[in-house]
Amino acid sequence: MTKDIVILVTGFLSAALLFLGTINVYFEWFTQDSINAFGVLLGAGLALGGALYGVYKNTYAMTRKARKQAEELERKGLK
């Protein structure tokens, strides 16, 4: 799913680049290389976000409710 989001965003930016080129509007910083670099950055950011969310959801020390749940699991011998 992450790859699909990156492909959609970079595809939209590429289409915008072609459209602007058709009407003779050019920006020095808006090139195919900058779009590709943004795609790599977006993919890395989404992967980092997913990893951080996984760590947050699997850590029992973040909230009071999670600590109580961890204590209950230890008491029942499930952790």
N, CA, C and O atoms as a Maestro MAE file, in Angstrom:
{
 s_m_m2io_version
 :::
 2.0.0
}

f_m_ct {
 s_m_title
 :::
 protein
 m_atom[316] {
  # First column is atom index #
  i_m_mmod_type
  r_m_x_coord
  r_m_y_coord
  r_m_z_coord
  i_m_residue_number
  s_m_chain_name
  s_m_pdb_residue_name
  s_m_pdb_atom_name
  i_m_atomic_number
  :::
  1 25 0.815 -1.186 0.000 1 A "MET " " N  " 7
  2 3 0.000 0.000 0.000 1 A "MET " " CA " 6
  3 2 0.863 1.257 0.000 1 A "MET " " C  " 6
  4 15 0.532 2.239 -0.664 1 A "MET " " O  " 8
  5 25 1.957 1.229 0.734 2 A "THR " " N  " 7
  6 3 2.852 2.383 0.768 2 A "THR " " CA " 6
  7 2 3.400 2.668 -0.617 2 A "THR " " C  " 6
  8 15 3.465 3.820 -1.046 2 A "THR " " O  " 8
  9 25 3.792 1.616 -1.312 3 A "LYS " " N  " 7
  10 3 4.340 1.784 -2.658 3 A "LYS " " CA " 6
  11 2 3.291 2.390 -3.591 3 A "LYS " " C  " 6
  12 15 3.618 3.217 -4.443 3 A "LYS " " O  " 8
  13 25 2.041 1.982 -3.432 4 A "ASP " " N  " 7
  14 3 0.967 2.524 -4.265 4 A "ASP " " CA " 6
  15 2 0.769 4.016 -4.034 4 A "ASP " " C  " 6
  16 15 0.550 4.770 -4.983 4 A "ASP " " O  " 8
  17 25 0.846 4.445 -2.773 5 A "ILE " " N  " 7
  18 3 0.691 5.863 -2.455 5 A "ILE " " CA " 6
  19 2 1.820 6.667 -3.083 5 A "ILE " " C  " 6
  20 15 1.586 7.728 -3.662 5 A "ILE " " O  " 8
  21 25 3.041 6.163 -2.968 6 A "VAL " " N  " 7
  22 3 4.201 6.864 -3.546 6 A "VAL " " CA " 6
  23 2 4.058 6.952 -5.067 6 A "VAL " " C  " 6
  24 15 4.349 7.993 -5.657 6 A "VAL " " O  " 8
  25 25 3.616 5.872 -5.697 7 A "ILE " " N  " 7
  26 3 3.442 5.872 -7.151 7 A "ILE " " CA " 6
  27 2 2.377 6.878 -7.567 7 A "ILE " " C  " 6
  28 15 2.554 7.598 -8.549 7 A "ILE " " O  " 8
  29 25 1.265 6.933 -6.822 8 A "LEU " " N  " 7
  30 3 0.208 7.890 -7.150 8 A "LEU " " CA " 6
  31 2 0.684 9.341 -7.022 8 A "LEU " " C  " 6
  32 15 0.411 10.165 -7.895 8 A "LEU " " O  " 8
  33 25 1.388 9.647 -5.944 9 A "VAL " " N  " 7
  34 3 1.850 11.022 -5.728 9 A "VAL " " CA " 6
  35 2 2.884 11.419 -6.772 9 A "VAL " " C  " 6
  36 15 2.798 12.506 -7.344 9 A "VAL " " O  " 8
  37 25 3.863 10.551 -7.026 10 A "THR " " N  " 7
  38 3 4.883 10.899 -8.012 10 A "THR " " CA " 6
  39 2 4.296 10.939 -9.424 10 A "THR " " C  " 6
  40 15 4.743 11.725 -10.259 10 A "THR " " O  " 8
  41 25 3.304 10.101 -9.692 11 A "GLY " " N  " 7
  42 3 2.621 10.159 -10.987 11 A "GLY " " CA " 6
  43 2 1.889 11.467 -11.165 11 A "GLY " " C  " 6
  44 15 1.934 12.061 -12.243 11 A "GLY " " O  " 8
  45 25 1.210 11.931 -10.120 12 A "PHE " " N  " 7
  46 3 0.528 13.224 -10.186 12 A "PHE " " CA " 6
  47 2 1.525 14.357 -10.407 12 A "PHE " " C  " 6
  48 15 1.287 15.247 -11.225 12 A "PHE " " O  " 8
  49 25 2.636 14.325 -9.680 13 A "LEU " " N  " 7
  50 3 3.643 15.376 -9.855 13 A "LEU " " CA " 6
  51 2 4.253 15.347 -11.251 13 A "LEU " " C  " 6
  52 15 4.533 16.399 -11.826 13 A "LEU " " O  " 8
  53 25 4.459 14.166 -11.798 14 A "SER " " N  " 7
  54 3 4.979 14.056 -13.168 14 A "SER " " CA " 6
  55 2 3.982 14.616 -14.177 14 A "SER " " C  " 6
  56 15 4.369 15.300 -15.125 14 A "SER " " O  " 8
  57 25 2.699 14.325 -13.971 15 A "ALA " " N  " 7
  58 3 1.673 14.882 -14.853 15 A "ALA " " CA " 6
  59 2 1.625 16.399 -14.744 15 A "ALA " " C  " 6
  60 15 1.461 17.089 -15.749 15 A "ALA " " O  " 8
  61 25 1.766 16.922 -13.527 16 A "ALA " " N  " 7
  62 3 1.794 18.370 -13.340 16 A "ALA " " CA " 6
  63 2 2.999 18.980 -14.039 16 A "ALA " " C  " 6
  64 15 2.896 20.052 -14.635 16 A "ALA " " O  " 8
  65 25 4.149 18.299 -13.969 17 A "LEU " " N  " 7
  66 3 5.354 18.775 -14.651 17 A "LEU " " CA " 6
  67 2 5.130 18.842 -16.160 17 A "LEU " " C  " 6
  68 15 5.501 19.825 -16.803 17 A "LEU " " O  " 8
  69 25 4.524 17.799 -16.723 18 A "LEU " " N  " 7
  70 3 4.247 17.799 -18.161 18 A "LEU " " CA " 6
  71 2 3.243 18.884 -18.542 18 A "LEU " " C  " 6
  72 15 3.405 19.549 -19.565 18 A "LEU " " O  " 8
  73 25 2.214 19.061 -17.727 19 A "PHE " " N  " 7
  74 3 1.222 20.102 -18.010 19 A "PHE " " CA " 6
  75 2 1.858 21.486 -17.987 19 A "PHE " " C  " 6
  76 15 1.624 22.297 -18.883 19 A "PHE " " O  " 8
  77 25 2.666 21.754 -16.959 20 A "LEU " " N  " 7
  78 3 3.319 23.060 -16.874 20 A "LEU " " CA " 6
  79 2 4.288 23.268 -18.030 20 A "LEU " " C  " 6
  80 15 4.424 24.383 -18.533 20 A "LEU " " O  " 8
  81 25 4.958 22.203 -18.453 21 A "GLY " " N  " 7
  82 3 5.856 22.318 -19.605 21 A "GLY " " CA " 6
  83 2 5.092 22.616 -20.881 21 A "GLY " " C  " 6
  84 15 5.594 23.320 -21.757 21 A "GLY " " O  " 8
  85 25 3.880 22.087 -20.991 22 A "THR " " N  " 7
  86 3 3.052 22.327 -22.182 22 A "THR " " CA " 6
  87 2 2.655 23.793 -22.298 22 A "THR " " C  " 6
  88 15 2.578 24.336 -23.401 22 A "THR " " O  " 8
  89 25 2.407 24.426 -21.168 23 A "ILE " " N  " 7
  90 3 2.016 25.839 -21.215 23 A "ILE " " CA " 6
  91 2 3.203 26.770 -20.971 23 A "ILE " " C  " 6
  92 15 3.029 27.948 -20.658 23 A "ILE " " O  " 8
  93 25 4.414 26.223 -21.121 24 A "ASN " " N  " 7
  94 3 5.665 26.980 -21.014 24 A "ASN " " CA " 6
  95 2 5.874 27.636 -19.657 24 A "ASN " " C  " 6
  96 15 6.333 28.775 -19.574 24 A "ASN " " O  " 8
  97 25 5.541 26.920 -18.606 25 A "VAL " " N  " 7
  98 3 5.829 27.371 -17.248 25 A "VAL " " CA " 6
  99 2 6.882 26.414 -16.696 25 A "VAL " " C  " 6
  100 15 6.635 25.215 -16.564 25 A "VAL " " O  " 8
  101 25 8.040 26.947 -16.380 26 A "TYR " " N  " 7
  102 3 9.152 26.123 -15.912 26 A "TYR " " CA " 6
  103 2 9.673 26.640 -14.583 26 A "TYR " " C  " 6
  104 15 9.758 27.848 -14.363 26 A "TYR " " O  " 8
  105 25 10.016 25.728 -13.716 27 A "PHE " " N  " 7
  106 3 10.674 26.046 -12.458 27 A "PHE " " CA " 6
  107 2 11.990 25.276 -12.439 27 A "PHE " " C  " 6
  108 15 12.039 24.103 -12.809 27 A "PHE " " O  " 8
  109 25 13.051 25.943 -12.006 28 A "GLU " " N  " 7
  110 3 14.358 25.287 -11.991 28 A "GLU " " CA " 6
  111 2 14.384 24.110 -11.014 28 A "GLU " " C  " 6
  112 15 15.070 23.120 -11.268 28 A "GLU " " O  " 8
  113 25 13.667 24.199 -9.932 29 A "TRP " " N  " 7
  114 3 13.693 23.177 -8.894 29 A "TRP " " CA " 6
  115 2 12.710 22.043 -9.155 29 A "TRP " " C  " 6
  116 15 12.820 20.985 -8.535 29 A "TRP " " O  " 8
  117 25 11.754 22.237 -10.055 30 A "PHE " " N  " 7
  118 3 10.721 21.231 -10.310 30 A "PHE " " CA " 6
  119 2 11.075 20.442 -11.558 30 A "PHE " " C  " 6
  120 15 10.667 20.778 -12.670 30 A "PHE " " O  " 8
  121 25 11.854 19.370 -11.340 31 A "THR " " N  " 7
  122 3 12.300 18.532 -12.444 31 A "THR " " CA " 6
  123 2 11.938 17.079 -12.137 31 A "THR " " C  " 6
  124 15 11.456 16.765 -11.049 31 A "THR " " O  " 8
  125 25 12.173 16.211 -13.096 32 A "GLN " " N  " 7
  126 3 11.897 14.787 -12.866 32 A "GLN " " CA " 6
  127 2 12.790 14.234 -11.763 32 A "GLN " " C  " 6
  128 15 12.371 13.360 -11.005 32 A "GLN " " O  " 8
  129 25 14.019 14.737 -11.668 33 A "ASP " " N  " 7
  130 3 14.907 14.290 -10.587 33 A "ASP " " CA " 6
  131 2 14.383 14.702 -9.216 33 A "ASP " " C  " 6
  132 15 14.458 13.926 -8.264 33 A "ASP " " O  " 8
  133 25 13.846 15.934 -9.110 34 A "SER " " N  " 7
  134 3 13.297 16.363 -7.817 34 A "SER " " CA " 6
  135 2 12.047 15.563 -7.470 34 A "SER " " C  " 6
  136 15 11.805 15.285 -6.295 34 A "SER " " O  " 8
  137 25 11.254 15.190 -8.462 35 A "ILE " " N  " 7
  138 3 10.063 14.360 -8.223 35 A "ILE " " CA " 6
  139 2 10.485 12.974 -7.737 35 A "ILE " " C  " 6
  140 15 9.891 12.438 -6.802 35 A "ILE " " O  " 8
  141 25 11.492 12.401 -8.357 36 A "ASN " " N  " 7
  142 3 11.986 11.087 -7.925 36 A "ASN " " CA " 6
  143 2 12.550 11.141 -6.506 36 A "ASN " " C  " 6
  144 15 12.330 10.230 -5.708 36 A "ASN " " O  " 8
  145 25 13.277 12.210 -6.201 37 A "ALA " " N  " 7
  146 3 13.828 12.367 -4.855 37 A "ALA " " CA " 6
  147 2 12.702 12.508 -3.829 37 A "ALA " " C  " 6
  148 15 12.787 11.957 -2.732 37 A "ALA " " O  " 8
  149 25 11.659 13.239 -4.184 38 A "PHE " " N  " 7
  150 3 10.517 13.382 -3.282 38 A "PHE " " CA " 6
  151 2 9.820 12.034 -3.076 38 A "PHE " " C  " 6
  152 15 9.354 11.740 -1.975 38 A "PHE " " O  " 8
  153 25 9.748 11.222 -4.121 39 A "GLY " " N  " 7
  154 3 9.155 9.898 -3.998 39 A "GLY " " CA " 6
  155 2 9.924 9.018 -3.039 39 A "GLY " " C  " 6
  156 15 9.326 8.292 -2.245 39 A "GLY " " O  " 8
  157 25 11.236 9.071 -3.101 40 A "VAL " " N  " 7
  158 3 12.074 8.304 -2.172 40 A "VAL " " CA " 6
  159 2 11.858 8.806 -0.746 40 A "VAL " " C  " 6
  160 15 11.716 8.009 0.183 40 A "VAL " " O  " 8
  161 25 11.832 10.119 -0.576 41 A "LEU " " N  " 7
  162 3 11.614 10.712 0.739 41 A "LEU " " CA " 6
  163 2 10.241 10.334 1.294 41 A "LEU " " C  " 6
  164 15 10.119 10.000 2.472 41 A "LEU " " O  " 8
  165 25 9.219 10.384 0.457 42 A "LEU " " N  " 7
  166 3 7.871 10.025 0.880 42 A "LEU " " CA " 6
  167 2 7.791 8.553 1.284 42 A "LEU " " C  " 6
  168 15 7.181 8.219 2.299 42 A "LEU " " O  " 8
  169 25 8.402 7.677 0.493 43 A "GLY " " N  " 7
  170 3 8.413 6.253 0.828 43 A "GLY " " CA " 6
  171 2 9.124 5.987 2.142 43 A "GLY " " C  " 6
  172 15 8.651 5.192 2.954 43 A "GLY " " O  " 8
  173 25 10.248 6.641 2.358 44 A "ALA " " N  " 7
  174 3 10.987 6.465 3.608 44 A "ALA " " CA " 6
  175 2 10.187 7.005 4.793 44 A "ALA " " C  " 6
  176 15 10.183 6.406 5.868 44 A "ALA " " O  " 8
  177 25 9.517 8.127 4.595 45 A "GLY " " N  " 7
  178 3 8.703 8.707 5.668 45 A "GLY " " CA " 6
  179 2 7.533 7.815 6.035 45 A "GLY " " C  " 6
  180 15 7.223 7.653 7.215 45 A "GLY " " O  " 8
  181 25 6.882 7.235 5.040 46 A "LEU " " N  " 7
  182 3 5.769 6.329 5.312 46 A "LEU " " CA " 6
  183 2 6.246 5.057 6.018 46 A "LEU " " C  " 6
  184 15 5.573 4.549 6.915 46 A "LEU " " O  " 8
  185 25 7.401 4.550 5.611 47 A "ALA " " N  " 7
  186 3 7.955 3.363 6.272 47 A "ALA " " CA " 6
  187 2 8.320 3.678 7.725 47 A "ALA " " C  " 6
  188 15 8.072 2.868 8.618 47 A "ALA " " O  " 8
  189 25 8.902 4.839 7.958 48 A "LEU " " N  " 7
  190 3 9.246 5.248 9.320 48 A "LEU " " CA " 6
  191 2 7.980 5.405 10.162 48 A "LEU " " C  " 6
  192 15 7.936 4.973 11.314 48 A "LEU " " O  " 8
  193 25 6.955 6.023 9.584 49 A "GLY " " N  " 7
  194 3 5.697 6.180 10.309 49 A "GLY " " CA " 6
  195 2 5.083 4.841 10.679 49 A "GLY " " C  " 6
  196 15 4.594 4.673 11.796 49 A "GLY " " O  " 8
  197 25 5.103 3.894 9.767 50 A "GLY " " N  " 7
  198 3 4.588 2.562 10.062 50 A "GLY " " CA " 6
  199 2 5.374 1.869 11.153 50 A "GLY " " C  " 6
  200 15 4.794 1.218 12.022 50 A "GLY " " O  " 8
  201 25 6.686 2.001 11.116 51 A "ALA " " N  " 7
  202 3 7.522 1.385 12.140 51 A "ALA " " CA " 6
  203 2 7.281 2.023 13.508 51 A "ALA " " C  " 6
  204 15 7.192 1.319 14.513 51 A "ALA " " O  " 8
  205 25 7.176 3.347 13.549 52 A "LEU " " N  " 7
  206 3 6.922 4.026 14.816 52 A "LEU " " CA " 6
  207 2 5.554 3.661 15.382 52 A "LEU " " C  " 6
  208 15 5.410 3.505 16.595 52 A "LEU " " O  " 8
  209 25 4.561 3.523 14.529 53 A "TYR " " N  " 7
  210 3 3.236 3.120 14.979 53 A "TYR " " CA " 6
  211 2 3.277 1.702 15.549 53 A "TYR " " C  " 6
  212 15 2.647 1.428 16.570 53 A "TYR " " O  " 8
  213 25 4.000 0.816 14.907 54 A "GLY " " N  " 7
  214 3 4.139 -0.546 15.410 54 A "GLY " " CA " 6
  215 2 4.822 -0.589 16.761 54 A "GLY " " C  " 6
  216 15 4.409 -1.346 17.640 54 A "GLY " " O  " 8
  217 25 5.847 0.201 16.937 55 A "VAL " " N  " 7
  218 3 6.540 0.256 18.226 55 A "VAL " " CA " 6
  219 2 5.600 0.812 19.294 55 A "VAL " " C  " 6
  220 15 5.554 0.301 20.413 55 A "VAL " " O  " 8
  221 25 4.857 1.851 18.950 56 A "TYR " " N  " 7
  222 3 3.918 2.447 19.903 56 A "TYR " " CA " 6
  223 2 2.843 1.443 20.330 56 A "TYR " " C  " 6
  224 15 2.534 1.332 21.516 56 A "TYR " " O  " 8
  225 25 2.276 0.717 19.370 57 A "LYS " " N  " 7
  226 3 1.197 -0.216 19.685 57 A "LYS " " CA " 6
  227 2 1.689 -1.447 20.453 57 A "LYS " " C  " 6
  228 15 0.910 -2.079 21.166 57 A "LYS " " O  " 8
  229 25 2.949 -1.786 20.315 58 A "ASN " " N  " 7
  230 3 3.483 -2.988 20.960 58 A "ASN " " CA " 6
  231 2 4.287 -2.690 22.215 58 A "ASN " " C  " 6
  232 15 4.939 -3.583 22.757 58 A "ASN " " O  " 8
  233 25 4.251 -1.452 22.683 59 A "THR " " N  " 7
  234 3 4.957 -1.072 23.892 59 A "THR " " CA " 6
  235 2 3.933 -0.856 24.993 59 A "THR " " C  " 6
  236 15 2.979 -0.097 24.823 59 A "THR " " O  " 8
  237 25 4.129 -1.518 26.109 60 A "TYR " " N  " 7
  238 3 3.166 -1.430 27.197 60 A "TYR " " CA " 6
  239 2 3.484 -0.311 28.187 60 A "TYR " " C  " 6
  240 15 2.760 -0.161 29.171 60 A "TYR " " O  " 8
  241 25 4.514 0.463 27.973 61 A "ALA " " N  " 7
  242 3 4.902 1.492 28.939 61 A "ALA " " CA " 6
  243 2 4.416 2.882 28.552 61 A "ALA " " C  " 6
  244 15 4.761 3.854 29.224 61 A "ALA " " O  " 8
  245 25 3.628 3.004 27.493 62 A "MET " " N  " 7
  246 3 3.261 4.329 27.001 62 A "MET " " CA " 6
  247 2 2.115 4.967 27.786 62 A "MET " " C  " 6
  248 15 2.145 6.175 28.020 62 A "MET " " O  " 8
  249 25 1.124 4.209 28.192 63 A "THR " " N  " 7
  250 3 -0.037 4.776 28.875 63 A "THR " " CA " 6
  251 2 -0.339 3.994 30.148 63 A "THR " " C  " 6
  252 15 0.135 2.872 30.331 63 A "THR " " O  " 8
  253 25 -1.127 4.597 31.016 64 A "ARG " " N  " 7
  254 3 -1.509 3.941 32.258 64 A "ARG " " CA " 6
  255 2 -2.334 2.680 31.967 64 A "ARG " " C  " 6
  256 15 -2.151 1.649 32.614 64 A "ARG " " O  " 8
  257 25 -3.226 2.770 31.006 65 A "LYS " " N  " 7
  258 3 -4.046 1.616 30.627 65 A "LYS " " CA " 6
  259 2 -3.159 0.466 30.131 65 A "LYS " " C  " 6
  260 15 -3.394 -0.693 30.473 65 A "LYS " " O  " 8
  261 25 -2.148 0.789 29.329 66 A "ALA " " N  " 7
  262 3 -1.251 -0.238 28.800 66 A "ALA " " CA " 6
  263 2 -0.435 -0.877 29.918 66 A "ALA " " C  " 6
  264 15 -0.187 -2.083 29.892 66 A "ALA " " O  " 8
  265 25 -0.017 -0.085 30.896 67 A "ARG " " N  " 7
  266 3 0.745 -0.655 32.022 67 A "ARG " " CA " 6
  267 2 -0.120 -1.614 32.834 67 A "ARG " " C  " 6
  268 15 0.348 -2.666 33.269 67 A "ARG " " O  " 8
  269 25 -1.392 -1.245 33.036 68 A "LYS " " N  " 7
  270 3 -2.301 -2.143 33.756 68 A "LYS " " CA " 6
  271 2 -2.506 -3.436 32.978 68 A "LYS " " C  " 6
  272 15 -2.561 -4.516 33.566 68 A "LYS " " O  " 8
  273 25 -2.618 -3.328 31.666 69 A "GLN " " N  " 7
  274 3 -2.778 -4.512 30.830 69 A "GLN " " CA " 6
  275 2 -1.540 -5.404 30.921 69 A "GLN " " C  " 6
  276 15 -1.662 -6.626 30.999 69 A "GLN " " O  " 8
  277 25 -0.354 -4.799 30.912 70 A "ALA " " N  " 7
  278 3 0.882 -5.573 31.017 70 A "ALA " " CA " 6
  279 2 0.964 -6.278 32.361 70 A "ALA " " C  " 6
  280 15 1.396 -7.429 32.430 70 A "ALA " " O  " 8
  281 25 0.552 -5.596 33.437 71 A "GLU " " N  " 7
  282 3 0.557 -6.222 34.757 71 A "GLU " " CA " 6
  283 2 -0.405 -7.412 34.798 71 A "GLU " " C  " 6
  284 15 -0.100 -8.451 35.384 71 A "GLU " " O  " 8
  285 25 -1.559 -7.246 34.174 72 A "GLU " " N  " 7
  286 3 -2.540 -8.336 34.140 72 A "GLU " " CA " 6
  287 2 -2.020 -9.535 33.350 72 A "GLU " " C  " 6
  288 15 -2.230 -10.683 33.740 72 A "GLU " " O  " 8
  289 25 -1.345 -9.259 32.245 73 A "LEU " " N  " 7
  290 3 -0.770 -10.339 31.444 73 A "LEU " " CA " 6
  291 2 0.311 -11.072 32.229 73 A "LEU " " C  " 6
  292 15 0.395 -12.299 32.169 73 A "LEU " " O  " 8
  293 25 1.133 -10.337 32.960 74 A "GLU " " N  " 7
  294 3 2.172 -10.969 33.769 74 A "GLU " " CA " 6
  295 2 1.552 -11.800 34.885 74 A "GLU " " C  " 6
  296 15 2.039 -12.887 35.194 74 A "GLU " " O  " 8
  297 25 0.473 -11.292 35.495 75 A "ARG " " N  " 7
  298 3 -0.191 -12.006 36.592 75 A "ARG " " CA " 6
  299 2 -0.776 -13.326 36.094 75 A "ARG " " C  " 6
  300 15 -0.773 -14.324 36.815 75 A "ARG " " O  " 8
  301 25 -1.278 -13.325 34.855 76 A "LYS " " N  " 7
  302 3 -1.858 -14.544 34.289 76 A "LYS " " CA " 6
  303 2 -0.807 -15.454 33.653 76 A "LYS " " C  " 6
  304 15 -1.122 -16.563 33.222 76 A "LYS " " O  " 8
  305 25 0.443 -14.984 33.593 77 A "GLY " " N  " 7
  306 3 1.514 -15.790 33.043 77 A "GLY " " CA " 6
  307 2 1.526 -15.811 31.515 77 A "GLY " " C  " 6
  308 15 2.091 -16.721 30.909 77 A "GLY " " O  " 8
  309 25 0.910 -14.819 30.903 78 A "LEU " " N  " 7
  310 3 0.866 -14.754 29.443 78 A "LEU " " CA " 6
  311 2 1.967 -13.886 28.870 78 A "LEU " " C  " 6
  312 15 2.120 -13.791 27.652 78 A "LEU " " O  " 8
  313 25 2.718 -13.269 29.724 79 A "LYS " " N  " 7
  314 3 3.792 -12.397 29.215 79 A "LYS " " CA " 6
  315 2 5.099 -12.791 29.865 79 A "LYS " " C  " 6
  316 15 6.135 -12.190 29.582 79 A "LYS " " O  " 8
  :::
 }
 m_bond[315] {
  # First column is bond index #
  i_m_from
  i_m_to
  i_m_order
  :::
  1 1 2 1
  2 2 3 1
  3 3 4 2
  4 3 5 1
  5 5 6 1
  6 6 7 1
  7 7 8 2
  8 7 9 1
  9 9 10 1
  10 10 11 1
  11 11 12 2
  12 11 13 1
  13 13 14 1
  14 14 15 1
  15 15 16 2
  16 15 17 1
  17 17 18 1
  18 18 19 1
  19 19 20 2
  20 19 21 1
  21 21 22 1
  22 22 23 1
  23 23 24 2
  24 23 25 1
  25 25 26 1
  26 26 27 1
  27 27 28 2
  28 27 29 1
  29 29 30 1
  30 30 31 1
  31 31 32 2
  32 31 33 1
  33 33 34 1
  34 34 35 1
  35 35 36 2
  36 35 37 1
  37 37 38 1
  38 38 39 1
  39 39 40 2
  40 39 41 1
  41 41 42 1
  42 42 43 1
  43 43 44 2
  44 43 45 1
  45 45 46 1
  46 46 47 1
  47 47 48 2
  48 47 49 1
  49 49 50 1
  50 50 51 1
  51 51 52 2
  52 51 53 1
  53 53 54 1
  54 54 55 1
  55 55 56 2
  56 55 57 1
  57 57 58 1
  58 58 59 1
  59 59 60 2
  60 59 61 1
  61 61 62 1
  62 62 63 1
  63 63 64 2
  64 63 65 1
  65 65 66 1
  66 66 67 1
  67 67 68 2
  68 67 69 1
  69 69 70 1
  70 70 71 1
  71 71 72 2
  72 71 73 1
  73 73 74 1
  74 74 75 1
  75 75 76 2
  76 75 77 1
  77 77 78 1
  78 78 79 1
  79 79 80 2
  80 79 81 1
  81 81 82 1
  82 82 83 1
  83 83 84 2
  84 83 85 1
  85 85 86 1
  86 86 87 1
  87 87 88 2
  88 87 89 1
  89 89 90 1
  90 90 91 1
  91 91 92 2
  92 91 93 1
  93 93 94 1
  94 94 95 1
  95 95 96 2
  96 95 97 1
  97 97 98 1
  98 98 99 1
  99 99 100 2
  100 99 101 1
  101 101 102 1
  102 102 103 1
  103 103 104 2
  104 103 105 1
  105 105 106 1
  106 106 107 1
  107 107 108 2
  108 107 109 1
  109 109 110 1
  110 110 111 1
  111 111 112 2
  112 111 113 1
  113 113 114 1
  114 114 115 1
  115 115 116 2
  116 115 117 1
  117 117 118 1
  118 118 119 1
  119 119 120 2
  120 119 121 1
  121 121 122 1
  122 122 123 1
  123 123 124 2
  124 123 125 1
  125 125 126 1
  126 126 127 1
  127 127 128 2
  128 127 129 1
  129 129 130 1
  130 130 131 1
  131 131 132 2
  132 131 133 1
  133 133 134 1
  134 134 135 1
  135 135 136 2
  136 135 137 1
  137 137 138 1
  138 138 139 1
  139 139 140 2
  140 139 141 1
  141 141 142 1
  142 142 143 1
  143 143 144 2
  144 143 145 1
  145 145 146 1
  146 146 147 1
  147 147 148 2
  148 147 149 1
  149 149 150 1
  150 150 151 1
  151 151 152 2
  152 151 153 1
  153 153 154 1
  154 154 155 1
  155 155 156 2
  156 155 157 1
  157 157 158 1
  158 158 159 1
  159 159 160 2
  160 159 161 1
  161 161 162 1
  162 162 163 1
  163 163 164 2
  164 163 165 1
  165 165 166 1
  166 166 167 1
  167 167 168 2
  168 167 169 1
  169 169 170 1
  170 170 171 1
  171 171 172 2
  172 171 173 1
  173 173 174 1
  174 174 175 1
  175 175 176 2
  176 175 177 1
  177 177 178 1
  178 178 179 1
  179 179 180 2
  180 179 181 1
  181 181 182 1
  182 182 183 1
  183 183 184 2
  184 183 185 1
  185 185 186 1
  186 186 187 1
  187 187 188 2
  188 187 189 1
  189 189 190 1
  190 190 191 1
  191 191 192 2
  192 191 193 1
  193 193 194 1
  194 194 195 1
  195 195 196 2
  196 195 197 1
  197 197 198 1
  198 198 199 1
  199 199 200 2
  200 199 201 1
  201 201 202 1
  202 202 203 1
  203 203 204 2
  204 203 205 1
  205 205 206 1
  206 206 207 1
  207 207 208 2
  208 207 209 1
  209 209 210 1
  210 210 211 1
  211 211 212 2
  212 211 213 1
  213 213 214 1
  214 214 215 1
  215 215 216 2
  216 215 217 1
  217 217 218 1
  218 218 219 1
  219 219 220 2
  220 219 221 1
  221 221 222 1
  222 222 223 1
  223 223 224 2
  224 223 225 1
  225 225 226 1
  226 226 227 1
  227 227 228 2
  228 227 229 1
  229 229 230 1
  230 230 231 1
  231 231 232 2
  232 231 233 1
  233 233 234 1
  234 234 235 1
  235 235 236 2
  236 235 237 1
  237 237 238 1
  238 238 239 1
  239 239 240 2
  240 239 241 1
  241 241 242 1
  242 242 243 1
  243 243 244 2
  244 243 245 1
  245 245 246 1
  246 246 247 1
  247 247 248 2
  248 247 249 1
  249 249 250 1
  250 250 251 1
  251 251 252 2
  252 251 253 1
  253 253 254 1
  254 254 255 1
  255 255 256 2
  256 255 257 1
  257 257 258 1
  258 258 259 1
  259 259 260 2
  260 259 261 1
  261 261 262 1
  262 262 263 1
  263 263 264 2
  264 263 265 1
  265 265 266 1
  266 266 267 1
  267 267 268 2
  268 267 269 1
  269 269 270 1
  270 270 271 1
  271 271 272 2
  272 271 273 1
  273 273 274 1
  274 274 275 1
  275 275 276 2
  276 275 277 1
  277 277 278 1
  278 278 279 1
  279 279 280 2
  280 279 281 1
  281 281 282 1
  282 282 283 1
  283 283 284 2
  284 283 285 1
  285 285 286 1
  286 286 287 1
  287 287 288 2
  288 287 289 1
  289 289 290 1
  290 290 291 1
  291 291 292 2
  292 291 293 1
  293 293 294 1
  294 294 295 1
  295 295 296 2
  296 295 297 1
  297 297 298 1
  298 298 299 1
  299 299 300 2
  300 299 301 1
  301 301 302 1
  302 302 303 1
  303 303 304 2
  304 303 305 1
  305 305 306 1
  306 306 307 1
  307 307 308 2
  308 307 309 1
  309 309 310 1
  310 310 311 1
  311 311 312 2
  312 311 313 1
  313 313 314 1
  314 314 315 1
  315 315 316 2
  :::
 }
}
